[in-house]
Amino acid sequence: MLAYIKGKIIKKTEKALIIENQNLGYLVFTPMSILTNSHINTETELWLYHHIKEDASTLYGFNNQEELNLFSKFLSINGIGPKVALAILSQHSCEIIRKAILNDDISTFKAVSGIGKKTAMRIIIELKNKLPKDTFDNHNIADDVLDALKNLGYNHNQIQSLLQDLPEDITSPEEQIKWALKNIHK
């Protein structure tokens, strides 16, 4: 099973990236946020979900473990396949999805093409039971900051090492992002 890839983007399609790693090109389907912020001939690193069926083997790539875990949880729900799960993650951030589940907000899921009222309700009911309770209570603000900086084009490892030096008195995501942008090139 493939779980992670790091390599150069050699082509973009409407729904996927082709990533070269050791002279092999991997077709990796990603959420729109990744496609939009990816550029040909740049390095990328993604966490992978390797979906295998009797007639196909498909890779789905994500910026972080949280997106990958949510994608996997969506697939465990009857009636949700990889295309719909990817569509949800393309339209909504993990934070919005968490809030929708917590607040029983079916409209968040109904806004995604291919999801009706019954499926939206099933998502909320099943994911409330499958996600750990601390998922809703202990969300780390630094994860939001990490995602925001990655969307601005900064390298994952560079951001992670920078966030380790983040002063504890800076607690709001906006202030953390401002601090990171000031200090990222030092």
C-alpha positions in Angstrom: 0.0 0.0 0.0 1.2 3.5 -0.8 0.8 6.0 2.1 2.9 9.0 1.2 4.5 10.7 -1.8 7.1 13.4 -2.2 8.1 14.5 -5.7 7.9 17.0 -8.5 4.5 17.9 -10.1 5.0 17.3 -13.8 1.3 17.7 -14.9 -2.0 19.0 -13.6 -5.4 17.9 -14.8 -8.9 19.1 -13.8 -9.0 16.6 -10.9 -5.5 15.3 -10.3 -1.7 15.8 -10.3 0.9 13.7 -11.9 3.8 13.5 -9.4 7.2 12.2 -10.5 9.0 10.2 -7.9 12.1 8.2 -8.8 11.3 8.3 -12.5 7.7 7.1 -12.0 4.7 9.3 -12.5 1.8 8.8 -10.0 -1.7 10.0 -10.9 -3.0 11.4 -7.6 -6.5 12.8 -7.2 -6.7 15.7 -4.8 -9.1 18.2 -3.3 -9.5 21.4 -5.3 -7.5 23.4 -2.6 -4.4 21.4 -3.4 -4.9 21.6 -7.2 -5.4 25.3 -7.1 -2.2 25.9 -5.1 -0.1 23.4 -7.0 2.3 24.4 -9.8 4.0 22.4 -12.5 7.8 21.8 -11.8 7.4 22.3 -8.1 8.0 19.8 -5.3 5.0 18.6 -3.3 4.4 16.1 -0.6 1.0 14.4 0.1 -0.4 11.8 2.4 -2.1 9.1 0.2 -5.2 6.9 0.4 -4.7 4.0 -2.0 -8.2 2.9 -3.1 -8.2 -0.6 -4.6 -11.2 -2.3 -6.3 -11.3 -5.3 -8.5 -11.0 -3.2 -11.7 -9.0 -0.2 -10.5 -6.3 1.1 -8.2 -6.5 4.9 -7.5 -4.5 7.3 -5.4 -6.0 10.2 -3.5 -3.7 12.8 -1.9 -4.0 15.2 1.1 -2.0 17.9 2.7 -2.2 16.4 6.2 -3.3 13.4 8.2 -6.6 15.1 9.3 -7.8 15.4 5.7 -6.8 11.8 5.0 -8.6 10.5 8.1 -11.8 12.4 7.3 -11.6 11.0 3.7 -11.3 7.5 5.1 -14.2 8.1 7.5 -16.4 9.3 4.7 -15.7 6.1 2.7 -16.9 4.0 5.7 -20.4 5.5 5.2 -22.8 3.5 3.1 -23.4 5.4 -0.2 -20.2 7.5 0.0 -17.5 6.7 -2.5 -14.2 8.3 -3.2 -15.6 10.9 -5.7 -18.2 12.2 -3.2 -15.7 12.1 -0.3 -13.2 14.1 -2.4 -16.0 16.5 -3.4 -16.8 17.2 0.3 -13.1 17.9 1.1 -12.8 20.0 -2.1 -15.7 22.2 -1.0 -15.2 22.4 2.8 -12.2 22.6 5.1 -11.8 20.1 7.9 -12.8 22.8 10.4 -16.1 23.5 8.6 -16.8 19.8 8.4 -16.2 19.3 12.1 -18.5 22.3 12.9 -21.2 20.9 10.6 -21.0 17.5 12.3 -21.0 19.1 15.8 -23.9 21.4 15.0 -26.0 18.9 13.0 -25.8 21.2 10.0 -27.0 19.1 7.0 -26.9 22.1 4.7 -23.1 22.0 4.7 -23.2 18.5 3.2 -26.2 19.1 1.0 -24.3 21.9 -0.7 -22.0 19.3 -2.2 -23.0 17.9 -5.6 -24.3 14.3 -5.2 -25.4 14.6 -1.6 -29.1 14.8 -0.6 -30.8 15.3 2.7 -30.7 11.6 3.7 -27.1 11.2 2.9 -26.2 14.4 4.7 -28.0 13.2 7.8 -26.3 9.8 7.6 -22.9 11.5 7.4 -23.6 13.5 10.5 -25.0 10.6 12.5 -22.2 8.1 11.5 -19.3 10.5 11.9 -20.4 11.8 15.3 -20.1 8.2 16.4 -16.8 7.5 14.6 -14.8 10.6 15.4 -13.2 10.8 18.8 -14.9 13.3 21.1 -11.6 15.3 21.5 -11.7 16.0 17.7 -14.3 18.6 18.5 -12.8 19.9 21.7 -9.0 20.1 21.2 -8.5 21.3 17.7 -5.0 22.8 17.5 -5.0 26.3 16.1 -1.5 25.7 14.7 -3.1 23.1 12.3 -5.2 25.9 10.8 -2.1 28.1 10.6 -0.2 25.3 8.9 -2.9 24.8 6.3 -3.2 28.5 5.6 0.6 28.9 5.1 0.7 25.8 2.9 -2.1 27.3 0.8 0.2 30.3 0.4 2.8 28.1 -1.1 5.2 27.5 1.8 6.9 24.1 2.4 5.4 21.8 5.1 8.8 21.2 6.8 9.7 24.9 6.8 6.3 25.8 8.4 6.5 23.0 11.0 9.9 24.1 12.2 8.8 27.7 12.3 5.7 26.9 14.3 7.8 25.2 17.0 9.2 28.7 17.7 5.8 30.3 17.9 5.5 32.3 21.1 2.9 30.9 23.5 1.2 34.3 24.1 0.1 34.5 20.4 -3.1 32.4 20.4 -5.4 33.7 17.7 -4.9 32.1 14.2 -4.8 35.6 12.6 -1.9 36.7 14.9 -0.1 33.3 14.4 -0.3 33.7 10.7 1.0 37.3 10.9 3.9 36.2 13.1 4.7 33.3 10.8 4.8 35.5 7.7 7.1 38.0 9.5 9.5 35.2 10.6 9.3 32.7 7.8 12.3 34.1 5.9 14.6 34.7 8.9 
